[in-house]
Amino acid sequence: MFDIGFAELLVIGVLGLLVIGPERLPGTVRTVALWVGRLRRSFSDIRSEIEREVGADEIRRQLHNESILASLKETKNSFNNEMNKAGSELNKIENSIADKPSLAAEETSNTIADSELPESNEQTASTQETSKKDPAS
């Protein structure tokens, strides 16, 4: 934090010795050291408290994000379930529609086949009669 070298400490010590005097200097140094220690401890306590608060905020934020993700997953699962249900219903409808035209086509082909049979017999009979009448053909 502060860049205090040996030369600066020597200047502070000499000035303290001249201003305070030799008999009160050791007590003053102890008092200053106690105050510096208290300041360091209070700064470290404040810093650790701030770090804890920041950590708690991060944990709260992470928990909030996890709850949002969980709700999104739940929504996604319910959406997928609904889409699967709709898809299966659509497949059922498509199958029922696909079955009906094939049944209708079978009925139509059966009806056409039934109606053509007598006509084809009549045509065959008329063709035979014509061939009997006209030997050139």
mmCIF file of the C-alpha atoms, coordinates in Angstrom:
data_MODEL
# 
_entry.id   MODEL 
# 
loop_
_atom_site.group_PDB 
_atom_site.id 
_atom_site.type_symbol 
_atom_site.label_atom_id 
_atom_site.label_alt_id 
_atom_site.label_comp_id 
_atom_site.label_asym_id 
_atom_site.label_entity_id 
_atom_site.label_seq_id 
_atom_site.pdbx_PDB_ins_code 
_atom_site.Cartn_x 
_atom_site.Cartn_y 
_atom_site.Cartn_z 
_atom_site.occupancy 
_atom_site.B_iso_or_equiv 
_atom_site.pdbx_formal_charge 
_atom_site.auth_seq_id 
_atom_site.auth_comp_id 
_atom_site.auth_asym_id 
_atom_site.auth_atom_id 
_atom_site.pdbx_PDB_model_num 
ATOM 1   C CA . MET A 1 1   ? 0.000   0.000   0.000   1.00 0.00 ? 1   MET A CA 1 
ATOM 2   C CA . PHE A 1 2   ? 2.519   2.590   1.153   1.00 0.00 ? 2   PHE A CA 1 
ATOM 3   C CA . ASP A 1 3   ? 6.003   2.286   -0.198  1.00 0.00 ? 3   ASP A CA 1 
ATOM 4   C CA . ILE A 1 4   ? 8.134   3.166   2.805   1.00 0.00 ? 4   ILE A CA 1 
ATOM 5   C CA . GLY A 1 5   ? 11.778  2.173   2.542   1.00 0.00 ? 5   GLY A CA 1 
ATOM 6   C CA . PHE A 1 6   ? 14.540  2.005   5.120   1.00 0.00 ? 6   PHE A CA 1 
ATOM 7   C CA . ALA A 1 7   ? 15.622  5.605   4.503   1.00 0.00 ? 7   ALA A CA 1 
ATOM 8   C CA . GLU A 1 8   ? 12.141  6.961   5.231   1.00 0.00 ? 8   GLU A CA 1 
ATOM 9   C CA . LEU A 1 9   ? 11.890  4.898   8.419   1.00 0.00 ? 9   LEU A CA 1 
ATOM 10  C CA . LEU A 1 10  ? 15.296  6.229   9.547   1.00 0.00 ? 10  LEU A CA 1 
ATOM 11  C CA . VAL A 1 11  ? 14.182  9.856   8.963   1.00 0.00 ? 11  VAL A CA 1 
ATOM 12  C CA . ILE A 1 12  ? 10.921  9.254   10.903  1.00 0.00 ? 12  ILE A CA 1 
ATOM 13  C CA . GLY A 1 13  ? 12.863  7.641   13.773  1.00 0.00 ? 13  GLY A CA 1 
ATOM 14  C CA . VAL A 1 14  ? 15.362  10.522  14.021  1.00 0.00 ? 14  VAL A CA 1 
ATOM 15  C CA . LEU A 1 15  ? 12.567  13.136  13.923  1.00 0.00 ? 15  LEU A CA 1 
ATOM 16  C CA . GLY A 1 16  ? 10.599  11.192  16.572  1.00 0.00 ? 16  GLY A CA 1 
ATOM 17  C CA . LEU A 1 17  ? 13.705  10.999  18.784  1.00 0.00 ? 17  LEU A CA 1 
ATOM 18  C CA . LEU A 1 18  ? 14.298  14.751  18.487  1.00 0.00 ? 18  LEU A CA 1 
ATOM 19  C CA . VAL A 1 19  ? 10.654  15.806  18.957  1.00 0.00 ? 19  VAL A CA 1 
ATOM 20  C CA . ILE A 1 20  ? 9.479   13.338  21.614  1.00 0.00 ? 20  ILE A CA 1 
ATOM 21  C CA . GLY A 1 21  ? 12.675  12.719  23.436  1.00 0.00 ? 21  GLY A CA 1 
ATOM 22  C CA . PRO A 1 22  ? 14.532  9.570   24.425  1.00 0.00 ? 22  PRO A CA 1 
ATOM 23  C CA . GLU A 1 23  ? 12.536  8.748   27.576  1.00 0.00 ? 23  GLU A CA 1 
ATOM 24  C CA . ARG A 1 24  ? 9.022   8.924   25.992  1.00 0.00 ? 24  ARG A CA 1 
ATOM 25  C CA . LEU A 1 25  ? 9.953   7.459   22.582  1.00 0.00 ? 25  LEU A CA 1 
ATOM 26  C CA . PRO A 1 26  ? 9.529   3.718   23.501  1.00 0.00 ? 26  PRO A CA 1 
ATOM 27  C CA . GLY A 1 27  ? 6.020   4.310   24.951  1.00 0.00 ? 27  GLY A CA 1 
ATOM 28  C CA . THR A 1 28  ? 5.034   6.404   21.961  1.00 0.00 ? 28  THR A CA 1 
ATOM 29  C CA . VAL A 1 29  ? 6.275   3.735   19.516  1.00 0.00 ? 29  VAL A CA 1 
ATOM 30  C CA . ARG A 1 30  ? 4.259   1.079   21.406  1.00 0.00 ? 30  ARG A CA 1 
ATOM 31  C CA . THR A 1 31  ? 1.127   3.262   21.322  1.00 0.00 ? 31  THR A CA 1 
ATOM 32  C CA . VAL A 1 32  ? 1.554   4.004   17.601  1.00 0.00 ? 32  VAL A CA 1 
ATOM 33  C CA . ALA A 1 33  ? 2.130   0.268   16.928  1.00 0.00 ? 33  ALA A CA 1 
ATOM 34  C CA . LEU A 1 34  ? -1.070  -0.601  18.836  1.00 0.00 ? 34  LEU A CA 1 
ATOM 35  C CA . TRP A 1 35  ? -3.055  1.932   16.846  1.00 0.00 ? 35  TRP A CA 1 
ATOM 36  C CA . VAL A 1 36  ? -1.614  0.730   13.550  1.00 0.00 ? 36  VAL A CA 1 
ATOM 37  C CA . GLY A 1 37  ? -2.454  -2.862  14.539  1.00 0.00 ? 37  GLY A CA 1 
ATOM 38  C CA . ARG A 1 38  ? -6.014  -1.885  15.442  1.00 0.00 ? 38  ARG A CA 1 
ATOM 39  C CA . LEU A 1 39  ? -6.432  -0.032  12.140  1.00 0.00 ? 39  LEU A CA 1 
ATOM 40  C CA . ARG A 1 40  ? -5.115  -3.060  10.219  1.00 0.00 ? 40  ARG A CA 1 
ATOM 41  C CA . ARG A 1 41  ? -7.475  -5.402  12.063  1.00 0.00 ? 41  ARG A CA 1 
ATOM 42  C CA . SER A 1 42  ? -10.472 -3.128  11.501  1.00 0.00 ? 42  SER A CA 1 
ATOM 43  C CA . PHE A 1 43  ? -9.604  -2.773  7.803   1.00 0.00 ? 43  PHE A CA 1 
ATOM 44  C CA . SER A 1 44  ? -9.223  -6.545  7.443   1.00 0.00 ? 44  SER A CA 1 
ATOM 45  C CA . ASP A 1 45  ? -12.526 -7.074  9.315   1.00 0.00 ? 45  ASP A CA 1 
ATOM 46  C CA . ILE A 1 46  ? -14.276 -4.592  7.042   1.00 0.00 ? 46  ILE A CA 1 
ATOM 47  C CA . ARG A 1 47  ? -12.722 -6.207  3.974   1.00 0.00 ? 47  ARG A CA 1 
ATOM 48  C CA . SER A 1 48  ? -13.723 -9.729  5.077   1.00 0.00 ? 48  SER A CA 1 
ATOM 49  C CA . GLU A 1 49  ? -17.265 -8.531  5.849   1.00 0.00 ? 49  GLU A CA 1 
ATOM 50  C CA . ILE A 1 50  ? -17.533 -6.942  2.429   1.00 0.00 ? 50  ILE A CA 1 
ATOM 51  C CA . GLU A 1 51  ? -16.187 -10.132 0.836   1.00 0.00 ? 51  GLU A CA 1 
ATOM 52  C CA . ARG A 1 52  ? -18.738 -12.175 2.786   1.00 0.00 ? 52  ARG A CA 1 
ATOM 53  C CA . GLU A 1 53  ? -21.518 -9.851  1.641   1.00 0.00 ? 53  GLU A CA 1 
ATOM 54  C CA . VAL A 1 54  ? -20.325 -10.043 -1.946  1.00 0.00 ? 54  VAL A CA 1 
ATOM 55  C CA . GLY A 1 55  ? -20.086 -13.814 -1.609  1.00 0.00 ? 55  GLY A CA 1 
ATOM 56  C CA . ALA A 1 56  ? -23.575 -13.942 -0.136  1.00 0.00 ? 56  ALA A CA 1 
ATOM 57  C CA . ASP A 1 57  ? -24.868 -11.796 -2.991  1.00 0.00 ? 57  ASP A CA 1 
ATOM 58  C CA . GLU A 1 58  ? -23.223 -14.127 -5.486  1.00 0.00 ? 58  GLU A CA 1 
ATOM 59  C CA . ILE A 1 59  ? -24.737 -17.139 -3.741  1.00 0.00 ? 59  ILE A CA 1 
ATOM 60  C CA . ARG A 1 60  ? -28.168 -15.485 -3.723  1.00 0.00 ? 60  ARG A CA 1 
ATOM 61  C CA . ARG A 1 61  ? -27.785 -14.627 -7.385  1.00 0.00 ? 61  ARG A CA 1 
ATOM 62  C CA . GLN A 1 62  ? -26.681 -18.175 -8.197  1.00 0.00 ? 62  GLN A CA 1 
ATOM 63  C CA . LEU A 1 63  ? -29.615 -19.662 -6.266  1.00 0.00 ? 63  LEU A CA 1 
ATOM 64  C CA . HIS A 1 64  ? -31.992 -17.303 -8.057  1.00 0.00 ? 64  HIS A CA 1 
ATOM 65  C CA . ASN A 1 65  ? -30.519 -18.306 -11.428 1.00 0.00 ? 65  ASN A CA 1 
ATOM 66  C CA . GLU A 1 66  ? -30.821 -21.988 -10.511 1.00 0.00 ? 66  GLU A CA 1 
ATOM 67  C CA . SER A 1 67  ? -34.476 -21.536 -9.565  1.00 0.00 ? 67  SER A CA 1 
ATOM 68  C CA . ILE A 1 68  ? -35.110 -19.761 -12.857 1.00 0.00 ? 68  ILE A CA 1 
ATOM 69  C CA . LEU A 1 69  ? -33.374 -22.581 -14.735 1.00 0.00 ? 69  LEU A CA 1 
ATOM 70  C CA . ALA A 1 70  ? -35.434 -25.165 -12.860 1.00 0.00 ? 70  ALA A CA 1 
ATOM 71  C CA . SER A 1 71  ? -38.663 -23.378 -13.746 1.00 0.00 ? 71  SER A CA 1 
ATOM 72  C CA . LEU A 1 72  ? -37.528 -23.120 -17.375 1.00 0.00 ? 72  LEU A CA 1 
ATOM 73  C CA . LYS A 1 73  ? -36.784 -26.855 -17.456 1.00 0.00 ? 73  LYS A CA 1 
ATOM 74  C CA . GLU A 1 74  ? -40.203 -27.575 -15.959 1.00 0.00 ? 74  GLU A CA 1 
ATOM 75  C CA . THR A 1 75  ? -41.854 -25.354 -18.553 1.00 0.00 ? 75  THR A CA 1 
ATOM 76  C CA . LYS A 1 76  ? -39.850 -27.011 -21.327 1.00 0.00 ? 76  LYS A CA 1 
ATOM 77  C CA . ASN A 1 77  ? -40.857 -30.482 -20.128 1.00 0.00 ? 77  ASN A CA 1 
ATOM 78  C CA . SER A 1 78  ? -44.536 -29.554 -19.936 1.00 0.00 ? 78  SER A CA 1 
ATOM 79  C CA . PHE A 1 79  ? -44.331 -27.964 -23.396 1.00 0.00 ? 79  PHE A CA 1 
ATOM 80  C CA . ASN A 1 80  ? -42.661 -31.091 -24.808 1.00 0.00 ? 80  ASN A CA 1 
ATOM 81  C CA . ASN A 1 81  ? -45.327 -33.282 -23.197 1.00 0.00 ? 81  ASN A CA 1 
ATOM 82  C CA . GLU A 1 82  ? -48.089 -31.180 -24.725 1.00 0.00 ? 82  GLU A CA 1 
ATOM 83  C CA . MET A 1 83  ? -46.378 -31.253 -28.115 1.00 0.00 ? 83  MET A CA 1 
ATOM 84  C CA . ASN A 1 84  ? -46.028 -35.047 -27.908 1.00 0.00 ? 84  ASN A CA 1 
ATOM 85  C CA . LYS A 1 85  ? -49.720 -35.367 -27.033 1.00 0.00 ? 85  LYS A CA 1 
ATOM 86  C CA . ALA A 1 86  ? -50.660 -33.097 -29.933 1.00 0.00 ? 86  ALA A CA 1 
ATOM 87  C CA . GLY A 1 87  ? -48.376 -35.064 -32.264 1.00 0.00 ? 87  GLY A CA 1 
ATOM 88  C CA . SER A 1 88  ? -49.908 -38.371 -31.249 1.00 0.00 ? 88  SER A CA 1 
ATOM 89  C CA . GLU A 1 89  ? -53.412 -36.953 -31.726 1.00 0.00 ? 89  GLU A CA 1 
ATOM 90  C CA . LEU A 1 90  ? -52.369 -35.638 -35.139 1.00 0.00 ? 90  LEU A CA 1 
ATOM 91  C CA . ASN A 1 91  ? -50.986 -39.056 -36.079 1.00 0.00 ? 91  ASN A CA 1 
ATOM 92  C CA . LYS A 1 92  ? -54.270 -40.677 -35.015 1.00 0.00 ? 92  LYS A CA 1 
ATOM 93  C CA . ILE A 1 93  ? -56.214 -38.214 -37.153 1.00 0.00 ? 93  ILE A CA 1 
ATOM 94  C CA . GLU A 1 94  ? -53.885 -38.764 -40.124 1.00 0.00 ? 94  GLU A CA 1 
ATOM 95  C CA . ASN A 1 95  ? -54.237 -42.531 -39.780 1.00 0.00 ? 95  ASN A CA 1 
ATOM 96  C CA . SER A 1 96  ? -58.018 -42.324 -39.612 1.00 0.00 ? 96  SER A CA 1 
ATOM 97  C CA . ILE A 1 97  ? -58.067 -40.052 -42.667 1.00 0.00 ? 97  ILE A CA 1 
ATOM 98  C CA . ALA A 1 98  ? -55.663 -42.333 -44.527 1.00 0.00 ? 98  ALA A CA 1 
ATOM 99  C CA . ASP A 1 99  ? -57.835 -45.376 -43.739 1.00 0.00 ? 99  ASP A CA 1 
ATOM 100 C CA . LYS A 1 100 ? -61.066 -43.751 -44.965 1.00 0.00 ? 100 LYS A CA 1 
ATOM 101 C CA . PRO A 1 101 ? -59.895 -42.995 -48.549 1.00 0.00 ? 101 PRO A CA 1 
ATOM 102 C CA . SER A 1 102 ? -58.549 -46.528 -48.973 1.00 0.00 ? 102 SER A CA 1 
ATOM 103 C CA . LEU A 1 103 ? -61.904 -47.906 -47.822 1.00 0.00 ? 103 LEU A CA 1 
ATOM 104 C CA . ALA A 1 104 ? -63.685 -45.504 -50.157 1.00 0.00 ? 104 ALA A CA 1 
ATOM 105 C CA . ALA A 1 105 ? -61.361 -46.517 -53.005 1.00 0.00 ? 105 ALA A CA 1 
ATOM 106 C CA . GLU A 1 106 ? -62.055 -50.205 -52.351 1.00 0.00 ? 106 GLU A CA 1 
ATOM 107 C CA . GLU A 1 107 ? -65.794 -49.582 -52.318 1.00 0.00 ? 107 GLU A CA 1 
ATOM 108 C CA . THR A 1 108 ? -65.546 -47.542 -55.517 1.00 0.00 ? 108 THR A CA 1 
ATOM 109 C CA . SER A 1 109 ? -63.447 -50.198 -57.257 1.00 0.00 ? 109 SER A CA 1 
ATOM 110 C CA . ASN A 1 110 ? -65.858 -52.890 -56.120 1.00 0.00 ? 110 ASN A CA 1 
ATOM 111 C CA . THR A 1 111 ? -68.817 -50.858 -57.401 1.00 0.00 ? 111 THR A CA 1 
ATOM 112 C CA . ILE A 1 112 ? -67.101 -50.176 -60.709 1.00 0.00 ? 112 ILE A CA 1 
ATOM 113 C CA . ALA A 1 113 ? -66.111 -53.826 -61.097 1.00 0.00 ? 113 ALA A CA 1 
ATOM 114 C CA . ASP A 1 114 ? -69.648 -54.979 -60.366 1.00 0.00 ? 114 ASP A CA 1 
ATOM 115 C CA . SER A 1 115 ? -71.180 -52.535 -62.832 1.00 0.00 ? 115 SER A CA 1 
ATOM 116 C CA . GLU A 1 116 ? -68.679 -53.394 -65.587 1.00 0.00 ? 116 GLU A CA 1 
ATOM 117 C CA . LEU A 1 117 ? -69.178 -57.143 -65.434 1.00 0.00 ? 117 LEU A CA 1 
ATOM 118 C CA . PRO A 1 118 ? -72.672 -57.273 -66.966 1.00 0.00 ? 118 PRO A CA 1 
ATOM 119 C CA . GLU A 1 119 ? -71.765 -54.694 -69.598 1.00 0.00 ? 119 GLU A CA 1 
ATOM 120 C CA . SER A 1 120 ? -68.680 -56.606 -70.604 1.00 0.00 ? 120 SER A CA 1 
ATOM 121 C CA . ASN A 1 121 ? -70.780 -59.778 -70.961 1.00 0.00 ? 121 ASN A CA 1 
ATOM 122 C CA . GLU A 1 122 ? -73.257 -57.846 -73.090 1.00 0.00 ? 122 GLU A CA 1 
ATOM 123 C CA . GLN A 1 123 ? -70.426 -56.420 -75.204 1.00 0.00 ? 123 GLN A CA 1 
ATOM 124 C CA . THR A 1 124 ? -68.950 -59.871 -75.679 1.00 0.00 ? 124 THR A CA 1 
ATOM 125 C CA . ALA A 1 125 ? -72.351 -61.257 -76.689 1.00 0.00 ? 125 ALA A CA 1 
ATOM 126 C CA . SER A 1 126 ? -72.991 -58.383 -79.106 1.00 0.00 ? 126 SER A CA 1 
ATOM 127 C CA . THR A 1 127 ? -69.531 -58.827 -80.610 1.00 0.00 ? 127 THR A CA 1 
ATOM 128 C CA . GLN A 1 128 ? -70.186 -62.516 -81.134 1.00 0.00 ? 128 GLN A CA 1 
ATOM 129 C CA . GLU A 1 129 ? -73.557 -61.772 -82.759 1.00 0.00 ? 129 GLU A CA 1 
ATOM 130 C CA . THR A 1 130 ? -71.964 -59.241 -85.106 1.00 0.00 ? 130 THR A CA 1 
ATOM 131 C CA . SER A 1 131 ? -69.279 -61.709 -86.117 1.00 0.00 ? 131 SER A CA 1 
ATOM 132 C CA . LYS A 1 132 ? -71.948 -64.312 -86.861 1.00 0.00 ? 132 LYS A CA 1 
ATOM 133 C CA . LYS A 1 133 ? -73.899 -61.896 -89.057 1.00 0.00 ? 133 LYS A CA 1 
ATOM 134 C CA . ASP A 1 134 ? -70.910 -60.486 -90.903 1.00 0.00 ? 134 ASP A CA 1 
ATOM 135 C CA . PRO A 1 135 ? -68.474 -63.191 -91.962 1.00 0.00 ? 135 PRO A CA 1 
ATOM 136 C CA . ALA A 1 136 ? -66.102 -60.601 -93.461 1.00 0.00 ? 136 ALA A CA 1 
ATOM 137 C CA . SER A 1 137 ? -65.139 -59.194 -90.136 1.00 0.00 ? 137 SER A CA 1 
# 
